[in-house]
Amino acid sequence: MKAIIAGIAAIIVVSAAAWYGLNQAGFSSQELNSGDNVRLD
């Protein structure tokens, strides 16, 4: 049971760090898939 909880906790930490790191690096889908002719609100 401890291994399952540790694995779930590791998944949460890794996914949160990846989300934050990719957004800070400018790799969001909004920034990558929009051009100059696309108007985003």
Helices and strands as residue ranges (DSSP letters): H 2-25, H 29-32
